């Protein structure tokens, strides 16, 4: 047992820190810290900055030009980025589609799409969920019918994150309506500029246009944009989901959130004393910090197993549930910490460059609280995860 | 980072787990619980022979371990089997205190402790002290011919079996001062030493101890005069590390018993484990179990670190919350059978919950965690 990073890992951490200190300007990190949207250009700038350093595709194998970091290195990078309030890496192309193409895509698909994910020419979004297919994803109904050299796609996707910025979408579509639910699904790559596609924003409860509905009306997709084999899409989708679950515990986000709550609670007062000294507030804060300390160790245990080549199994589900509970608790503490100044509807402050109403830290917290209710819903709801844990661990 | 046990600790874990699974069966344990001594002298000797007691001491003290992860390894297994033998009291609290501050003559007792021949008990807590380690009202004074101890000690675990009691007494200062607390070795049977023994709810025995002008020679001092608080903190930190590990082991047993029960017990024509209402709660217990496992690692890994006390407080708060969840939920999921004294889970659940009452419950450790973070 040794709870410390090795000298090599420490050196790597220093390298990441130096990079962030040099390349991440305060105006950007301030925006992230204040919960402001940095927009498409902001994300593209960050991707380009990382790509220049060779760190954008850190989870890709060397064979495809990736940095091929191990699980510990990835964790260090994510932890340092969260602590520095760096923008997040938009995951759809890099950590979702990329690995699928590398494993199941044709040589032509790999050669065409992978470089364009890196250079930012393609912004991908994920066409999975449908109005009638949430946690029960395999019940999806969007149809693709073969017509000569094309598939004709009809149907609707929803909860499509940042589709308003995207020019490509990877979709799960039903190609065999007669087969069992999981067996008639195919994995298609669709150019968003194809006629018949319409994107409509869904305004979320915090006022942000983060997700969208995407409608397909006789959209013609060339057959060469099919990934792998027809009707085998569910296999690829499941493979993708295992990559979606990296950094599932969100330890870095929670740590940054906790530091923010402490900062707020030292400034805000209750009964003339700093809020952080209020016994009720302090008790809740301490409890979630204790939970986070333990989860960080659980996370490192699983990461060190993964770095040793053991695939994480049901532990990912455990981290997802605990990690989201912790993040949501921290969001709730932040909301309460700011008091009445949580109330202004801050979408303008969050989206634009307006001066905030009240203290700068107060503007986004209520919106973040509501926005992060999504954490326990998406990526397999926490109820789905509990079902998986029970199924695997109860045995027969 | 490395989260694997060393080969030696892996061997210790395997040996102890196998021994207890074979030897410390539910009927054997239930007999021990009903016995006048409250523990088995045979099992005690066997634990010593297996090297389990020695694993809790440094080599310099005659052992072959003594680090946080040695303590955690041993106590996780003791917890798993619901062992009631006073390993915590004789070795962690008593033995390690002597190892830390004892004179050469006193340290000679360690051989007997490690070989299982001598029992020890720490008589520190008092009727009004609750979990506050500095609150000592028992007094020591001198009259020219020796030392005289007066006062009362509360819930002294293993007092009746102990050949030597380690008694704390205030030499100078007020009841809450950290300075002025001294430690003494008081042999069993010393005139003026009174014991009112009783069984405890979760097994084992304790006593209310009265010190009615107990006269001791100067050589009975354990450590420097008035400087007892820091060594007490050290052994209590080790004891807290042991307790979280014991709770973890007990939680693992409780969860495994429940898993088996959920898959075999049928109601409404199917195993109750197929009901989602129970599956999700079972999953929540498993999540908390992993949290507790990490808390034990954090506690054991920081036993010699500068932020030891904050890590220990965090671990005990978490293990206490997780333990209570598991104890209550496993009883609930079993239903009536878990309410019977003879069923294995009942004992395990009691061990988990009652650990709260040694050196502080969840609220106490939360307060400590907050205070240590603000400092």
HADDOCK unambig.tbl for C-alpha pairs under 7 A between the chains (distance, minus, plus):
assign (segid A and resid 1 and name CA) (segid B and resid 2 and name CA) 5.00 0.50 0.50
assign (segid A and resid 1 and name CA) (segid B and resid 3 and name CA) 4.72 0.50 0.50
assign (segid A and resid 1 and name CA) (segid B and resid 4 and name CA) 5.45 0.50 0.50
assign (segid A and resid 1 and name CA) (segid B and resid 5 and name CA) 5.82 0.50 0.50
assign (segid A and resid 2 and name CA) (segid B and resid 1 and name CA) 5.15 0.50 0.50
assign (segid A and resid 2 and name CA) (segid B and resid 2 and name CA) 4.92 0.50 0.50
assign (segid A and resid 2 and name CA) (segid B and resid 3 and name CA) 6.47 0.50 0.50
assign (segid A and resid 3 and name CA) (segid B and resid 1 and name CA) 5.24 0.50 0.50
assign (segid A and resid 3 and name CA) (segid B and resid 2 and name CA) 6.62 0.50 0.50
assign (segid A and resid 3 and name CA) (segid B and resid 301 and name CA) 6.78 0.50 0.50
assign (segid A and resid 4 and name CA) (segid B and resid 1 and name CA) 5.25 0.50 0.50
assign (segid A and resid 5 and name CA) (segid B and resid 1 and name CA) 5.18 0.50 0.50
assign (segid A and resid 6 and name CA) (segid B and resid 1 and name CA) 6.35 0.50 0.50
assign (segid A and resid 282 and name CA) (segid B and resid 370 and name CA) 7.00 0.50 0.50
assign (segid A and resid 283 and name CA) (segid B and resid 366 and name CA) 6.90 0.50 0.50
assign (segid A and resid 286 and name CA) (segid B and resid 366 and name CA) 6.86 0.50 0.50
assign (segid A and resid 286 and name CA) (segid B and resid 370 and name CA) 6.28 0.50 0.50
assign (segid A and resid 290 and name CA) (segid B and resid 314 and name CA) 5.39 0.50 0.50
assign (segid A and resid 290 and name CA) (segid B and resid 318 and name CA) 6.85 0.50 0.50
assign (segid A and resid 291 and name CA) (segid B and resid 318 and name CA) 7.00 0.50 0.50
assign (segid A and resid 294 and name CA) (segid B and resid 291 and name CA) 5.48 0.50 0.50
assign (segid A and resid 294 and name CA) (segid B and resid 294 and name CA) 5.13 0.50 0.50
assign (segid A and resid 294 and name CA) (segid B and resid 295 and name CA) 5.22 0.50 0.50
assign (segid A and resid 295 and name CA) (segid B and resid 291 and name CA) 6.06 0.50 0.50
assign (segid A and resid 297 and name CA) (segid B and resid 294 and name CA) 5.53 0.50 0.50
assign (segid A and resid 298 and name CA) (segid B and resid 290 and name CA) 6.85 0.50 0.50
assign (segid A and resid 298 and name CA) (segid B and resid 291 and name CA) 6.73 0.50 0.50
assign (segid A and resid 298 and name CA) (segid B and resid 294 and name CA) 5.58 0.50 0.50
assign (segid A and resid 301 and name CA) (segid B and resid 3 and name CA) 6.32 0.50 0.50
assign (segid A and resid 318 and name CA) (segid B and resid 287 and name CA) 5.58 0.50 0.50
assign (segid A and resid 386 and name CA) (segid B and resid 280 and name CA) 5.29 0.50 0.50
assign (segid A and resid 386 and name CA) (segid B and resid 283 and name CA) 5.36 0.50 0.50
assign (segid A and resid 387 and name CA) (segid B and resid 279 and name CA) 6.72 0.50 0.50
assign (segid A and resid 387 and name CA) (segid B and resid 280 and name CA) 6.31 0.50 0.50
assign (segid A and resid 389 and name CA) (segid B and resid 283 and name CA) 5.67 0.50 0.50
assign (segid A and resid 390 and name CA) (segid B and resid 279 and name CA) 5.46 0.50 0.50
assign (segid A and resid 390 and name CA) (segid B and resid 280 and name CA) 6.79 0.50 0.50
assign (segid A and resid 390 and name CA) (segid B and resid 282 and name CA) 6.62 0.50 0.50
assign (segid A and resid 390 and name CA) (segid B and resid 283 and name CA) 5.31 0.50 0.50
assign (segid A and resid 394 and name CA) (segid B and resid 259 and name CA) 5.88 0.50 0.50
assign (segid A and resid 396 and name CA) (segid B and resid 263 and name CA) 6.73 0.50 0.50
